[in-house]
Amino acid sequence: MLSPIVTSDQNPEGGLRNVGESLNSVHPTLPLVTVRSGACASIATKNDVLSAELLWAMKICVSHYSHKSSESSDLLFKKMFPDSAIASSFKCGEMKSSYLINHGAAPHFKSLLSQKIKCEPQEFVLLFDESMNSKTQTKQMDFHVRIWEGAEVRTRYYHSEFMGHATAEDMMSVFEIATSDLNLSNLIQLSMDGPNVNWKFYDLFQNRLQRDNNKSMLNTGSCGLHIVHGAFKHGVEASGWNIDEFLRSVHWLLKDTPARREDYRKSVGNDHIMPLRFCKTRWIENVPVVERVIEMLPQLRKYVNAVQENKVPDPQTKTFGVVKETCGDRLIEAKLAFYRYVGKKIQPFLTLYQCDAPMLPFLANDLFALLKSLMASVIKVDVLTNATTSVQLCEIEVSNTANQLHYKKVDVGFSADRILQKLMKERKISELSEKVFRESAKAFIVTILSRLLDKSPLKYSLVRNLACLDARRMANKQEDCNEKMKRILHTLVQANRLPEDDCDVIRYQYGRYLGEVVAAEGSRFSDFKPTESRIDTLLYQTMACNTDFAKLWNVVLQLLLLSHGQATVERGFSINRQMEVENRKEYSYVAHRMVYDHIGNIGGILLVI
C-alpha cells in the first residue's frame, strides 16, 4: 500500500498541494485530486504523481539542470523503481518541467513572498543592481526585498527586469514595473552601489515619494563593500607598480596552454606551483592570488631563464613579456608583500560584511577602526591622536603633506621592510630606489584613504548614530547611546517615518530598556559577537514581545531592516550565470530565481512537502 504525498494544511510556507492548486488556477484542465489526511490508496493518485513531478521539476531548477535533461526521465524512473505506482505514471519531460516551474511553483512562491511583505511590519527595503546576461544579451536588473521573517531580517529575491539602455529614466521605468504590486510608501531604503546614474535614479524616486506620499527614504550611502574594493583598486593604480597587470599575466600565461604548461614544468621541476585567477572587480579577494605568486616567483624566474637560454620555446606573447620584465624587478617581492600587507588590513572587514544579517549598528565603529589602522601607516601620530570620533577622523586631510609621515617612517609592513633592508644591505638597490618605493607605498594608502573618506558611509549621521543598537555599546556606553537614539528620532521625524508625538515615549522606553533589560542580561550584551550572533535575534527576543517597549520596537524593527551593502545581490549574479542557457525566455529566468530563492530560504527541497 502506498501513502499519498500530502502537504500539511498547517504549513503556511506552501507545499506541493498548494502549488498544484496554483497550477489549476492557471490551467483548469490540469487534473488534481485532493487526498484526505491519513487516507491510503492501492494505486497512485494523480495528486501523488503531480507531487513527484513537482519535486523533480524543482530539483532541476535548484541544481541548474536544463529542462532538456528531463527528457525520458519517466523511462528511467520506471526502470529504477519497477514496483512503484507513482513511477509508472510519472511523466515530466522538457515541456512539462518548464511548465511546472514557470506557471506553478514560481507564481505560488511569489504570492507567498508578496503576502509576507504586506503583513505587519509593513516596512521593507529594496536592493537592486544589474549585470549582463550573456544569453539574452540584455542587462538583467535584479530586485531583492529585505523583510522580517520571524525573529530575523532576511533578504529575498523578488523580481528581475531586462533592459538595453540603463539611464536613470530607463531604470525608473523598469522599477515601476517590478514594484507594481508593492506599496512603495512603506519602502524605507533603496540599497545600491554608487555609480552616478544610480544616484540620479535615487533622487528621481525620492522626489516622487515625497510628492506622492509626503515621506522620504532613509539614506545610509551606497554599498560600503563596493567603496572599499574601488578604493583599493585606485590605490594599486596610484602606486604605479602595475601589479594588476602582472597578476593577470601570470594567470593567463599558463591558462589553457598545455604545451606551455609542460615547458613550465620542465623548467621548474616536479614541485611546480600554478597561479590562481586574478579578479579585476574584487581586489581584496586577490590577496591569496598575491600569496601564490610570491611563492611562485623563484619558479617564474627559472622559467624565464630557461626561455632566454633557449631550453624551452619563447611564448612570444604579451603576458610573457610582462612576466619577464617584472621578474627582473628587484623590488617585486617587496611590492607584492606590501600589497598583501594592506589587503590583509582590509580583508577582515569585507569578510565580516558579506552577510545578510543587520550590520549597520556595527558599521561606524568598524569603519572607524579600519580607517585609523590605515592612517597609522602614513599619517602623523599627533594628527591621529586628536581624532577621537568618526566626524573628526573624516575631517583629516590625508592628501595634505603636512599631515603625512616622512617617507622613511611610512609603515610598509614587516615583510616588505625586511626585504628592503636585505636589498640595501646587499647593495642591490640604492637609497633613491628605497625612497621611490616608500613614496609609492605612501601614495597607495593615501589614495585608498582619500577614496574611502570621500564616499564613506561615515559621512551619514544615521550610520554613525545606529551604533546605539550595538549590543556592546548598549551595555557599556548608555549615555552616548541615549544621545544617538535621540538623533535617530530626529532623522525619522524629518523623513515623516515617525510621529513627533511618539518621540518622548520612545526615548523613555529606550532608557528603560537600557536600565532594565540590558543591565539584567549583562554578558549577553557586553560579550556580544557579530561573527557568532545576530543583533536582530537578540533584540527581538528581549524587546519585541514586551508591551512596555512597543513603540520603541516599532522604531528598532525599521532600523534593523536597513541594508549595509549589496552582498546578496552580488551573490545572485553568480546564480544568474549558473542558470544561463541558450533560448531561455526572460520570464523563465525570473521563475527559476524565484523557485531557487524560496527553496533555499526554507532550507532545502525536501522541506517543500
C-alpha positions as CSV (number, residue, x, y, z in Angstrom):
1,M,0.0,0.0,0.0
2,L,1.3,3.5,-0.9
3,S,0.7,6.5,1.3
4,P,0.0,9.6,-0.8
5,I,2.3,12.6,-0.6
6,V,0.3,15.3,1.2
7,T,1.2,18.8,2.4
8,S,0.0,19.6,6.0
9,D,-2.8,22.1,6.0
10,Q,-1.0,23.9,8.8
11,N,2.1,24.6,6.7
12,P,1.9,28.3,5.6
13,E,5.1,28.0,3.5
14,G,3.1,26.4,0.8
15,G,3.7,22.8,-0.1
16,L,3.1,20.7,-3.2
17,R,-0.7,20.7,-2.7
18,N,-0.8,24.5,-2.8
19,V,1.5,24.5,-5.8
20,G,-0.9,22.1,-7.6
21,E,-3.8,24.4,-6.8
22,S,-1.8,27.3,-8.3
23,L,-1.4,25.2,-11.5
24,N,-5.1,24.5,-11.6
25,S,-5.9,28.2,-11.3
26,V,-3.6,28.9,-14.3
27,H,-4.6,25.8,-16.3
28,P,-8.0,24.5,-15.1
29,T,-7.8,21.4,-17.3
30,L,-4.9,20.0,-15.4
31,P,-6.3,17.2,-13.2
32,L,-5.7,17.4,-9.5
33,V,-7.1,15.0,-6.9
34,T,-7.4,16.2,-3.3
35,V,-6.3,13.5,-0.8
36,R,-7.7,13.4,2.7
37,S,-5.2,13.4,5.5
38,G,-4.4,9.9,6.6
39,A,-6.0,8.3,3.5
40,C,-4.3,5.4,1.7
41,A,-4.6,4.2,-1.8
42,S,-3.7,1.0,-3.5
43,I,-2.7,2.8,-6.6
44,A,-1.0,6.2,-7.0
45,T,-3.5,9.1,-7.2
46,K,-3.0,12.0,-9.7
47,N,-2.0,14.1,-6.7
48,D,0.8,11.7,-5.8
49,V,2.2,11.8,-9.3
50,L,1.9,15.6,-9.6
51,S,3.7,15.9,-6.3
52,A,6.6,13.7,-7.6
53,E,6.7,15.7,-10.8
54,L,6.8,19.0,-9.0
55,L,9.7,17.8,-6.8
56,W,11.6,16.7,-9.9
57,A,11.0,20.0,-11.6
58,M,12.2,21.9,-8.6
59,K,15.2,19.6,-8.4
60,I,16.0,20.6,-12.0
61,C,15.7,24.2,-11.0
62,V,17.9,24.3,-7.9
63,S,20.6,22.1,-9.5
64,H,20.7,24.3,-12.6
65,Y,19.9,21.4,-14.9
66,S,18.4,22.2,-18.3
67,H,14.8,21.2,-18.9
68,K,16.1,19.2,-21.8
69,S,17.9,16.9,-19.4
70,S,14.5,15.7,-18.1
71,E,13.7,14.0,-21.4
72,S,13.0,10.3,-20.9
73,S,13.2,10.7,-17.2
74,D,9.9,8.7,-17.0
75,L,11.5,5.7,-18.6
76,L,14.5,6.0,-16.3
77,F,12.3,6.0,-13.1
78,K,10.2,3.1,-14.3
79,K,13.5,1.2,-14.8
80,M,14.8,2.2,-11.4
81,F,11.5,1.6,-9.5
82,P,9.6,-1.1,-11.3
83,D,7.3,-1.8,-8.4
84,S,6.3,1.9,-7.9
85,A,2.8,3.0,-9.0
86,I,4.0,6.6,-8.9
87,A,7.0,5.9,-11.1
88,S,4.8,4.0,-13.6
89,S,2.6,7.1,-14.0
90,F,5.4,9.7,-13.8
91,K,5.8,11.9,-16.9
92,C,7.9,15.1,-16.6
93,G,9.8,15.8,-19.8
94,E,11.2,19.1,-21.1
95,M,8.0,21.0,-21.7
96,K,6.2,19.8,-18.6
97,S,9.1,20.5,-16.2
98,S,9.3,24.0,-17.6
99,Y,5.5,24.5,-17.2
100,L,5.5,23.3,-13.6
101,I,8.3,25.8,-12.7
102,N,7.1,28.8,-14.8
103,H,3.3,28.5,-14.2
104,G,3.1,26.5,-10.9
105,A,5.9,26.8,-8.4
106,A,7.2,30.2,-9.2
107,P,3.8,32.1,-9.1
108,H,2.9,30.3,-5.9
109,F,6.2,31.1,-4.2
110,K,6.0,34.7,-5.4
111,S,2.5,35.1,-3.9
112,L,3.7,33.8,-0.6
113,L,6.5,36.3,-0.6
114,S,4.1,39.1,-1.5
115,Q,1.9,38.2,1.4
116,K,4.8,38.4,3.8
117,I,5.7,41.9,2.5
118,K,2.2,43.1,3.0
119,C,1.9,41.7,6.6
120,E,3.0,43.5,9.7
121,P,5.5,45.1,9.9
122,Q,4.8,46.6,6.5
123,E,8.1,48.5,6.1
124,F,10.6,46.9,3.8
125,V,13.9,47.7,1.9
126,L,14.6,47.1,-1.8
127,L,18.1,46.3,-3.1
128,F,18.8,46.4,-6.8
129,D,21.7,46.1,-9.3
130,E,22.2,45.0,-12.9
131,S,24.6,42.7,-14.7
132,M,25.0,41.4,-18.2
133,N,23.0,38.3,-19.2
134,S,25.2,36.8,-21.9
135,K,22.4,34.6,-23.3
136,T,19.6,37.2,-23.7
137,Q,22.2,39.9,-24.4
138,T,20.5,42.3,-22.1
139,K,21.1,43.9,-18.8
140,Q,19.4,41.9,-16.1
141,M,18.3,44.2,-13.2
142,D,17.6,42.1,-10.1
143,F,15.4,43.3,-7.2
144,H,15.7,41.9,-3.7
145,V,13.4,42.7,-0.8
146,R,14.6,42.9,2.8
147,I,11.8,42.0,5.3
148,W,11.3,40.5,8.7
149,E,10.7,36.7,8.8
150,G,10.0,35.6,12.4
151,A,12.9,36.8,14.6
152,E,15.2,37.5,11.7
153,V,15.7,40.0,9.0
154,R,16.1,38.3,5.6
155,T,16.9,39.4,2.1
156,R,14.8,37.6,-0.6
157,Y,14.9,37.7,-4.3
158,Y,11.8,39.4,-5.6
159,H,11.9,40.1,-9.4
160,S,14.1,40.8,-12.4
161,E,13.6,43.1,-15.4
162,F,15.6,43.1,-18.6
163,M,16.8,46.3,-20.4
164,G,19.1,47.7,-23.0
165,H,19.7,51.3,-22.1
166,A,20.2,52.0,-18.4
167,T,19.7,55.7,-17.9
168,A,18.1,56.9,-14.7
169,E,14.8,57.4,-16.6
170,D,15.1,53.8,-18.0
171,M,15.7,52.5,-14.5
172,M,12.7,54.4,-13.2
173,S,10.5,52.7,-15.8
174,V,11.6,49.2,-15.1
175,F,11.5,49.9,-11.3
176,E,7.8,50.9,-11.6
177,I,7.1,47.6,-13.4
178,A,9.0,45.5,-11.0
179,T,7.4,47.1,-7.9
180,S,3.8,47.5,-9.2
181,D,2.5,45.0,-6.6
182,L,4.2,46.8,-3.7
183,N,3.1,49.7,-1.5
184,L,6.1,52.0,-2.0
185,S,5.1,54.3,0.8
186,N,6.4,51.6,3.1
187,L,9.8,51.5,1.3
188,I,12.3,52.9,3.8
189,Q,15.5,52.4,1.9
190,L,16.9,51.8,-1.6
191,S,20.2,49.9,-1.3
192,M,22.6,50.1,-4.3
193,D,26.1,50.6,-5.4
194,G,27.4,54.1,-6.2
195,P,27.5,55.0,-9.9
196,N,26.2,58.4,-10.7
197,V,23.3,57.0,-12.7
198,N,22.1,55.2,-9.6
199,W,22.2,58.3,-7.6
200,K,20.2,60.2,-10.2
201,F,17.6,57.4,-10.2
202,Y,17.6,57.6,-6.4
203,D,16.9,61.3,-6.5
204,L,14.1,60.8,-9.0
205,F,12.4,58.2,-6.9
206,Q,13.0,60.2,-3.6
207,N,11.3,63.2,-5.2
208,R,8.4,61.2,-6.4
209,L,8.0,59.6,-2.9
210,Q,8.0,63.0,-1.3
211,R,5.5,64.3,-3.8
212,D,3.0,61.4,-3.7
213,N,3.4,60.2,-0.1
214,N,5.0,63.0,1.8
215,K,7.7,60.6,3.0
216,S,11.4,60.3,2.5
217,M,13.6,57.2,2.4
218,L,16.4,56.8,4.9
219,N,19.9,57.4,3.3
220,T,22.9,55.5,4.5
221,G,25.0,55.9,1.4
222,S,25.9,53.4,-1.3
223,C,27.3,49.9,-0.7
224,G,30.3,50.1,1.6
225,L,31.8,46.9,0.1
226,H,31.9,48.4,-3.4
227,I,33.5,51.6,-1.9
228,V,36.3,49.6,-0.2
229,H,37.0,47.5,-3.3
230,G,37.1,50.5,-5.5
231,A,39.4,52.4,-3.1
232,F,41.8,49.6,-3.1
233,K,41.9,49.4,-6.9
234,H,42.7,53.1,-7.1
235,G,45.4,52.7,-4.5
236,V,47.1,50.0,-6.6
237,E,46.9,52.2,-9.7
238,A,48.3,55.2,-7.7
239,S,51.4,53.2,-6.8
240,G,52.4,52.9,-10.5
241,W,53.6,49.3,-9.9
242,N,51.3,47.6,-12.4
243,I,50.8,44.7,-10.0
244,D,47.3,44.1,-11.5
245,E,48.8,43.6,-15.0
246,F,51.5,41.2,-13.6
247,L,49.0,39.1,-11.7
248,R,46.7,38.8,-14.7
249,S,49.7,37.9,-16.9
250,V,50.9,35.2,-14.6
251,H,47.5,33.6,-14.7
252,W,46.9,33.8,-18.5
253,L,50.5,32.8,-19.4
254,L,49.7,29.3,-18.1
255,K,45.9,29.2,-18.8
256,D,44.6,26.8,-21.5
257,T,48.1,26.2,-22.9
258,P,49.1,22.5,-22.4
259,A,52.3,22.9,-24.3
260,R,53.4,26.0,-22.3
261,R,52.5,24.3,-19.0
262,E,54.6,21.3,-20.0
263,D,57.5,23.7,-20.7
264,Y,57.0,25.4,-17.4
265,R,57.0,22.1,-15.5
266,K,60.1,21.0,-17.4
267,S,61.9,24.3,-16.4
268,V,61.0,24.3,-12.7
269,G,60.8,20.6,-11.8
270,N,58.2,18.4,-10.3
271,D,57.3,20.7,-7.4
272,H,55.8,23.3,-9.8
273,I,53.1,25.7,-8.5
274,M,50.3,27.0,-10.6
275,P,48.8,30.5,-10.2
276,L,45.3,31.5,-9.1
277,R,42.9,33.6,-11.1
278,F,43.1,37.3,-10.7
279,C,39.7,39.0,-10.2
280,K,39.6,42.6,-11.6
281,T,36.5,43.6,-9.7
282,R,37.1,42.1,-6.2
283,W,40.5,43.4,-5.4
284,I,40.8,42.4,-1.8
285,E,40.0,38.8,-2.7
286,N,43.2,38.8,-4.7
287,V,45.3,38.5,-1.5
288,P,45.5,34.7,-2.0
289,V,46.5,35.3,-5.6
290,V,49.3,37.5,-4.5
291,E,50.4,35.0,-1.9
292,R,50.5,32.3,-4.6
293,V,52.6,34.5,-6.9
294,I,55.0,35.3,-4.1
295,E,55.5,31.6,-3.7
296,M,55.9,31.1,-7.5
297,L,58.4,33.9,-8.1
298,P,61.6,31.7,-7.9
299,Q,59.9,29.2,-10.4
300,L,58.8,32.0,-12.7
301,R,62.4,33.3,-12.8
302,K,63.6,29.8,-13.6
303,Y,61.1,29.6,-16.5
304,V,62.2,33.0,-17.8
305,N,65.8,32.0,-17.7
306,A,65.0,28.7,-19.5
307,V,63.3,30.7,-22.3
308,Q,66.3,33.1,-22.5
309,E,68.7,30.1,-22.7
310,N,66.6,28.5,-25.5
311,K,65.9,25.4,-23.3
312,V,62.2,25.9,-23.9
313,P,60.3,27.8,-26.7
314,D,59.7,31.5,-26.4
315,P,55.9,32.0,-25.9
316,Q,56.2,35.4,-27.8
317,T,53.1,36.7,-26.0
318,K,52.4,40.0,-24.2
319,T,51.8,38.1,-21.0
320,F,55.2,36.5,-21.1
321,G,56.7,40.0,-21.8
322,V,55.1,41.4,-18.7
323,V,56.2,38.4,-16.6
324,K,59.7,38.6,-17.9
325,E,60.0,42.3,-17.2
326,T,58.5,42.1,-13.7
327,C,60.7,39.1,-12.7
328,G,63.7,41.4,-13.4
329,D,62.4,44.0,-10.9
330,R,64.4,43.6,-7.7
331,L,61.7,45.2,-5.7
332,I,58.8,43.0,-6.9
333,E,58.9,40.8,-3.7
334,A,58.6,44.0,-1.6
335,K,55.8,45.3,-3.8
336,L,53.8,42.1,-3.5
337,A,54.5,41.9,0.2
338,F,53.1,45.5,0.7
339,Y,50.0,44.6,-1.4
340,R,49.4,41.7,0.8
341,Y,50.0,43.8,4.0
342,V,47.4,46.4,3.0
343,G,45.0,43.8,1.7
344,K,45.1,41.8,5.0
345,K,44.2,45.0,6.9
346,I,41.0,45.4,4.9
347,Q,40.1,41.7,4.3
348,P,38.5,41.1,7.8
349,F,36.1,44.0,7.3
350,L,34.9,42.7,3.9
351,T,34.6,39.2,5.2
352,L,32.5,40.3,8.1
353,Y,30.1,42.3,6.0
354,Q,29.5,39.7,3.3
355,C,26.4,38.6,5.3
356,D,22.7,39.2,5.2
357,A,22.3,39.9,9.0
358,P,21.8,43.5,10.1
359,M,25.2,45.0,10.4
360,L,24.7,48.8,10.2
361,P,24.8,49.1,14.1
362,F,28.5,48.0,13.9
363,L,29.5,49.7,10.6
364,A,30.5,53.0,12.0
365,N,32.9,51.6,14.7
366,D,34.4,49.0,12.3
367,L,35.0,51.7,9.6
368,F,36.5,53.9,12.2
369,A,38.9,51.2,13.2
370,L,39.8,50.3,9.6
371,L,40.4,54.0,8.7
372,K,42.5,54.5,11.8
373,S,44.6,51.4,11.1
374,L,45.3,52.5,7.5
375,M,46.1,56.1,8.6
376,A,48.6,54.8,11.2
377,S,50.9,53.8,8.3
378,V,51.1,57.2,6.7
379,I,49.6,59.9,9.0
380,K,51.5,61.7,11.8
381,V,50.7,60.4,15.3
382,D,49.7,63.8,16.8
383,V,47.1,64.3,14.0
384,L,45.6,60.8,14.7
385,T,45.6,61.3,18.4
386,N,43.4,64.4,18.1
387,A,40.8,62.4,16.1
388,T,38.8,60.6,18.7
389,T,35.4,60.5,16.9
390,S,34.3,59.4,13.4
391,V,33.5,63.0,12.4
392,Q,37.0,64.2,13.5
393,L,38.6,61.3,11.6
394,C,36.7,62.1,8.4
395,E,37.9,65.7,8.6
396,I,41.6,64.8,8.4
397,E,43.1,65.9,5.1
398,V,45.1,62.9,4.3
399,S,46.3,64.4,1.0
400,N,47.9,67.3,2.9
401,T,51.7,66.5,3.1
402,A,51.8,68.4,6.4
403,N,49.7,65.6,7.9
404,Q,51.8,62.8,6.4
405,L,54.8,60.9,7.8
406,H,58.2,61.3,6.3
407,Y,58.8,58.6,3.7
408,K,61.4,56.8,5.9
409,K,58.7,56.5,8.7
410,V,56.0,55.0,6.4
411,D,54.9,51.6,7.7
412,V,55.2,49.2,4.7
413,G,54.7,46.1,6.8
414,F,57.2,43.7,8.4
415,S,57.8,41.5,5.3
416,A,58.3,44.4,2.9
417,D,60.5,46.2,5.4
418,R,62.7,43.1,5.8
419,I,63.1,42.7,2.1
420,L,64.1,46.4,1.7
421,Q,66.7,46.1,4.4
422,K,68.1,42.9,2.9
423,L,68.4,44.5,-0.6
424,M,70.0,47.6,0.9
425,K,72.5,45.6,2.8
426,E,73.4,43.6,-0.2
427,R,73.6,46.8,-2.2
428,K,71.1,45.5,-4.8
429,I,69.1,48.8,-4.6
430,S,70.1,52.4,-4.0
431,E,68.7,54.8,-1.4
432,L,66.9,56.5,-4.2
433,S,65.1,53.2,-5.1
434,E,64.1,52.8,-1.5
435,K,62.8,56.3,-1.3
436,V,60.8,55.9,-4.5
437,F,59.3,52.6,-3.2
438,R,58.3,54.1,0.1
439,E,56.8,57.2,-1.6
440,S,54.8,54.9,-3.9
441,A,53.6,52.9,-0.9
442,K,52.5,56.1,0.8
443,A,50.6,57.1,-2.4
444,F,49.0,53.7,-2.4
445,I,47.5,54.1,1.1
446,V,46.8,57.8,0.8
447,T,44.7,57.2,-2.3
448,I,42.8,54.4,-0.6
449,L,42.1,56.8,2.4
450,S,41.0,59.6,0.1
451,R,38.6,57.4,-1.7
452,L,37.2,55.9,1.5
453,L,36.7,59.3,3.1
454,D,35.1,60.8,0.0
455,K,32.4,58.2,-0.2
456,S,32.4,56.7,3.3
457,P,29.1,55.8,4.9
458,L,30.6,57.6,8.0
459,K,29.5,60.9,6.3
460,Y,25.9,60.0,7.1
461,S,24.7,60.8,10.6
462,L,22.2,57.9,10.5
463,V,25.1,55.4,10.1
464,R,27.1,56.9,12.9
465,N,24.1,57.0,15.3
466,L,22.9,53.5,14.6
467,A,25.7,52.4,16.9
468,C,23.1,52.8,19.7
469,L,21.8,49.4,18.6
470,D,25.2,47.8,19.0
471,A,24.7,45.4,22.0
472,R,28.2,46.0,23.4
473,R,27.8,49.8,23.3
474,M,24.3,49.5,24.9
475,A,26.0,47.7,27.8
476,N,29.0,50.0,28.3
477,K,28.1,53.5,26.9
478,Q,24.5,54.1,27.7
479,E,24.7,57.9,27.9
480,D,26.1,58.0,24.4
481,C,23.5,55.6,23.2
482,N,20.7,57.7,24.5
483,E,22.1,60.7,22.6
484,K,22.4,58.7,19.4
485,M,18.9,57.4,19.7
486,K,17.7,61.0,20.1
487,R,19.4,62.0,16.8
488,I,17.9,58.9,15.0
489,L,14.4,60.0,16.1
490,H,15.1,63.4,14.6
491,T,16.0,61.8,11.3
492,L,12.9,59.6,11.3
493,V,10.6,62.6,12.1
494,Q,12.2,64.6,9.3
495,A,11.6,61.7,6.9
496,N,8.0,61.5,8.1
497,R,8.5,58.0,9.2
498,L,7.6,58.7,12.8
499,P,5.0,60.9,14.5
500,E,6.8,63.6,16.6
501,D,4.4,63.0,19.5
502,D,5.9,59.5,19.9
503,C,9.5,60.6,20.4
504,D,9.4,61.3,24.1
505,V,7.7,57.9,24.8
506,I,10.3,56.1,22.6
507,R,13.2,57.8,24.4
508,Y,11.7,56.9,27.8
509,Q,11.2,53.3,26.6
510,Y,14.8,53.1,25.3
511,G,16.2,54.4,28.6
512,R,14.1,51.8,30.5
513,Y,15.3,49.1,28.1
514,L,19.0,50.0,28.8
515,G,18.5,50.3,32.5
516,E,16.4,47.2,33.0
517,V,16.8,44.6,30.2
518,V,20.4,45.3,29.2
519,A,21.5,45.5,32.8
520,A,19.8,42.3,33.7
521,E,21.1,40.4,30.7
522,G,24.7,41.5,31.4
523,S,27.2,39.5,29.5
524,R,24.7,38.6,26.7
525,F,25.1,42.2,25.6
526,S,28.6,43.1,26.7
527,D,30.1,40.0,25.2
528,F,28.1,40.1,22.0
529,K,30.0,39.0,18.9
530,P,28.6,39.9,15.4
531,T,30.6,37.0,13.9
532,E,28.7,34.5,16.1
533,S,25.3,36.0,16.9
534,R,22.6,38.2,15.2
535,I,21.6,41.5,16.7
536,D,18.1,41.2,15.2
537,T,17.5,38.0,17.1
538,L,18.8,39.3,20.3
539,L,16.7,42.5,20.2
540,Y,13.6,40.5,19.0
541,Q,13.9,38.1,22.0
542,T,14.4,40.9,24.6
543,M,12.2,43.7,23.2
544,A,9.6,42.6,20.6
545,C,7.3,40.6,23.0
546,N,7.4,43.1,25.8
547,T,4.5,45.6,25.5
548,D,6.4,48.1,27.7
549,F,8.7,48.7,24.7
550,A,6.0,48.6,21.9
551,K,6.7,52.0,20.4
552,L,10.5,51.5,20.7
553,W,10.3,48.2,18.9
554,N,8.4,49.8,16.0
555,V,11.4,52.0,15.5
556,V,14.0,49.4,16.0
557,L,12.5,47.0,13.5
558,Q,12.7,49.7,10.9
559,L,16.3,50.4,11.7
560,L,17.3,46.8,11.6
561,L,15.9,46.4,8.1
562,L,18.4,48.9,6.7
563,S,20.9,47.2,4.4
564,H,24.7,47.7,4.9
565,G,25.6,46.5,1.3
566,Q,24.9,44.6,-1.8
567,A,26.5,41.2,-0.9
568,T,23.2,39.3,-1.5
569,V,22.6,40.9,-4.9
570,E,26.2,40.2,-6.0
571,R,25.8,36.5,-5.0
572,G,22.7,36.5,-7.1
573,F,24.7,37.3,-10.2
574,S,26.6,34.1,-9.7
575,I,23.3,32.2,-9.5
576,N,22.2,34.0,-12.7
577,R,25.3,32.8,-14.6
578,Q,24.7,29.3,-13.5
579,M,21.1,29.5,-14.9
580,E,22.1,30.9,-18.2
581,V,21.2,28.6,-21.1
582,E,20.5,29.1,-24.7
583,N,17.0,30.1,-25.7
584,R,15.6,30.5,-22.2
585,K,13.0,33.2,-22.1
586,E,13.3,36.2,-19.7
587,Y,10.2,35.2,-17.7
588,S,11.8,31.8,-17.2
589,Y,14.9,33.3,-15.6
590,V,12.7,35.1,-13.2
591,A,10.7,31.9,-12.4
592,H,13.8,29.9,-11.8
593,R,15.3,32.5,-9.5
594,M,12.1,32.7,-7.5
595,V,12.0,28.9,-7.0
596,Y,15.7,28.8,-6.2
597,D,15.3,31.5,-3.6
598,H,12.3,30.0,-1.9
599,I,13.8,26.6,-1.6
600,G,17.0,28.0,-0.2
601,N,15.1,30.1,2.3
602,I,13.1,27.2,3.7
603,G,16.2,25.0,4.0
604,G,16.0,22.6,1.0
605,I,13.8,21.0,-1.4
606,L,12.7,18.2,0.9
607,L,11.0,20.8,3.2
608,V,8.7,21.9,0.4
609,I,6.4,19.0,1.3
